[in-house]
Amino acid sequence: MDNSFHAPTKIPHEIHEITTEAAPSSGVAGMSGMGGSGGGVAGMSGIMGAIGTGPAIAVVKAKPAGPVRVSSGVATGNLINKITPVYPAIAKAAHVQGQVVLHAIISKTGTIENLTVESGPPMLRQAAIDGVRQWRYKPYLLNGEPTEVDTTITVNFTTGG
């Protein structure tokens, strides 16, 4: 390893935590009550002359406060059951086509929990909601645990002509 940063070649499905043992705390040199050697400059308390081993810093794994924001492409990769929305006959007869963009919260179990329309032709919106509400996803794992996902879903309606 050359200890430099490199762009990932693929998006990981899981993020693994790497933990190390904390070094014993012996204080900082020159600070009273913290252990270590006196150090410092004579007659100038509080000025450190050398750096000792300070207290270990604990790494706390924070849990997200709400759903984790995931791109639509990553969410699509976890899609396991896709029901094609039914093209409304009246919209097809009127040659209405386009994209309906939905905002979705996917639960820890992979079901659609909350679904709202962001944009799209009004005649196609309800059909998109009815179809997508039935979709099922593989649970998204963060640090090995299932977590809620916040994403967008785009449904394309074309007349095929």
C-alpha positions as CSV (number, residue, x, y, z in Angstrom):
1,M,0.0,0.0,0.0
2,D,1.3,3.5,-0.8
3,N,-0.8,5.2,1.9
4,S,-2.5,7.5,-0.5
5,F,-6.2,7.9,-1.2
6,H,-7.7,6.2,-4.3
7,A,-11.2,6.5,-5.8
8,P,-13.2,3.3,-5.2
9,T,-13.8,1.1,-8.2
10,K,-17.3,0.0,-7.1
11,I,-19.9,1.0,-4.4
12,P,-19.7,-1.3,-1.4
13,H,-22.8,-3.0,-0.2
14,E,-21.6,-3.0,3.4
15,I,-19.2,-0.7,5.4
16,H,-17.1,-2.6,7.9
17,E,-15.7,-0.8,11.0
18,I,-12.0,-1.2,11.7
19,T,-11.3,-0.9,15.4
20,T,-7.9,-0.8,17.2
21,E,-7.0,-1.1,20.9
22,A,-6.6,2.2,22.7
23,A,-3.2,3.0,24.2
24,P,-3.2,3.3,28.0
25,S,-3.6,6.9,29.1
26,S,-0.6,8.4,30.9
27,G,-1.4,12.1,30.6
28,V,0.3,15.0,28.8
29,A,3.8,16.2,29.9
30,G,3.8,19.5,31.7
31,M,0.1,19.4,32.8
32,S,-0.6,19.0,36.5
33,G,-2.8,16.1,37.5
34,M,-2.4,14.4,34.1
35,G,0.6,12.2,34.9
36,G,3.7,12.1,32.8
37,S,6.8,14.1,33.4
38,G,7.0,17.7,34.6
39,G,8.7,19.1,31.6
40,G,8.1,22.7,30.7
41,V,10.2,25.8,31.4
42,A,11.3,26.5,35.0
43,G,9.0,29.0,36.7
44,M,6.5,29.0,33.8
45,S,3.8,26.5,34.8
46,G,1.6,25.4,32.1
47,I,4.2,25.7,29.3
48,M,5.0,22.3,27.9
49,G,8.6,21.5,27.1
50,A,7.9,18.0,25.7
51,I,4.9,16.1,24.4
52,G,4.0,13.0,26.2
53,T,1.4,10.4,25.5
54,G,-2.0,11.9,26.0
55,P,-5.3,10.3,26.7
56,A,-6.6,7.9,24.1
57,I,-9.4,9.2,21.9
58,A,-12.4,6.9,21.8
59,V,-14.1,6.4,18.5
60,V,-17.9,6.2,18.9
61,K,-19.9,4.8,16.0
62,A,-22.8,7.2,15.5
63,K,-26.1,5.9,14.2
64,P,-27.9,8.1,11.6
65,A,-30.7,10.2,13.1
66,G,-33.1,9.3,10.2
67,P,-33.1,7.5,6.9
68,V,-29.8,7.4,5.0
69,R,-29.8,9.3,1.7
70,V,-29.1,6.9,-1.2
71,S,-28.9,7.6,-4.9
72,S,-31.6,6.2,-7.1
73,G,-29.0,4.0,-8.9
74,V,-27.9,2.4,-5.6
75,A,-31.5,1.8,-4.5
76,T,-32.3,0.3,-7.9
77,G,-29.5,-2.2,-7.3
78,N,-31.3,-3.5,-4.2
79,L,-34.7,-3.8,-6.0
80,I,-35.9,-7.4,-5.9
81,N,-39.6,-7.2,-6.9
82,K,-40.6,-4.6,-9.5
83,I,-44.3,-4.3,-10.5
84,T,-44.7,-2.3,-13.7
85,P,-47.1,0.5,-13.2
86,V,-50.3,0.3,-15.3
87,Y,-50.4,3.0,-18.0
88,P,-53.8,4.7,-17.5
89,A,-56.0,4.2,-20.6
90,I,-57.1,7.8,-20.7
91,A,-53.5,9.1,-20.5
92,K,-52.5,6.7,-23.3
93,A,-55.5,7.8,-25.5
94,A,-54.5,11.4,-24.9
95,H,-50.9,10.6,-25.8
96,V,-49.7,11.8,-22.4
97,Q,-46.2,10.4,-21.6
98,G,-43.3,11.4,-19.5
99,Q,-41.4,10.7,-16.2
100,V,-43.0,10.7,-12.8
101,V,-40.3,11.3,-10.1
102,L,-41.2,10.0,-6.6
103,H,-39.6,10.6,-3.3
104,A,-39.5,7.3,-1.2
105,I,-38.6,6.1,2.2
106,I,-37.7,2.4,2.1
107,S,-38.0,0.7,5.4
108,K,-35.4,-1.6,7.1
109,T,-37.4,-4.6,5.8
110,G,-37.4,-3.3,2.2
111,T,-41.0,-2.1,1.9
112,I,-42.0,1.3,0.7
113,E,-42.9,3.3,3.8
114,N,-43.6,6.8,2.5
115,L,-44.1,7.8,-1.1
116,T,-44.7,11.3,-2.5
117,V,-44.7,12.8,-6.0
118,E,-41.9,15.3,-6.8
119,S,-42.8,15.9,-10.4
120,G,-44.5,14.4,-13.5
121,P,-47.7,14.6,-15.6
122,P,-50.7,14.8,-13.3
123,M,-52.5,12.0,-15.3
124,L,-49.7,9.6,-14.6
125,R,-48.9,10.3,-11.0
126,Q,-51.4,8.0,-9.3
127,A,-50.5,5.1,-11.6
128,A,-46.8,5.5,-10.7
129,I,-47.6,5.6,-7.0
130,D,-49.9,2.5,-7.2
131,G,-47.2,0.5,-9.0
132,V,-44.2,1.6,-7.0
133,R,-46.0,1.1,-3.6
134,Q,-45.8,-2.7,-4.4
135,W,-42.0,-2.7,-5.0
136,R,-39.8,-4.6,-2.6
137,Y,-36.1,-4.0,-1.9
138,K,-33.3,-6.0,-0.3
139,P,-32.6,-4.3,3.0
140,Y,-29.9,-1.7,2.7
141,L,-27.0,-2.5,5.2
142,L,-25.0,0.2,7.0
143,N,-22.2,-1.2,9.2
144,G,-23.9,-4.6,8.9
145,E,-27.3,-3.4,10.1
146,P,-30.4,-2.8,8.1
147,T,-31.3,0.9,7.9
148,E,-34.0,3.1,6.4
149,V,-33.3,4.6,3.0
150,D,-34.3,8.0,1.6
151,T,-34.2,8.0,-2.2
152,T,-36.0,9.0,-5.5
153,I,-37.6,6.7,-8.0
154,T,-38.3,7.7,-11.6
155,V,-41.1,5.9,-13.5
156,N,-41.1,6.3,-17.3
157,F,-44.4,6.2,-19.2
158,T,-44.0,6.1,-23.0
159,T,-46.6,5.3,-25.6
160,G,-44.0,3.3,-27.5
161,G,-44.6,5.2,-30.8
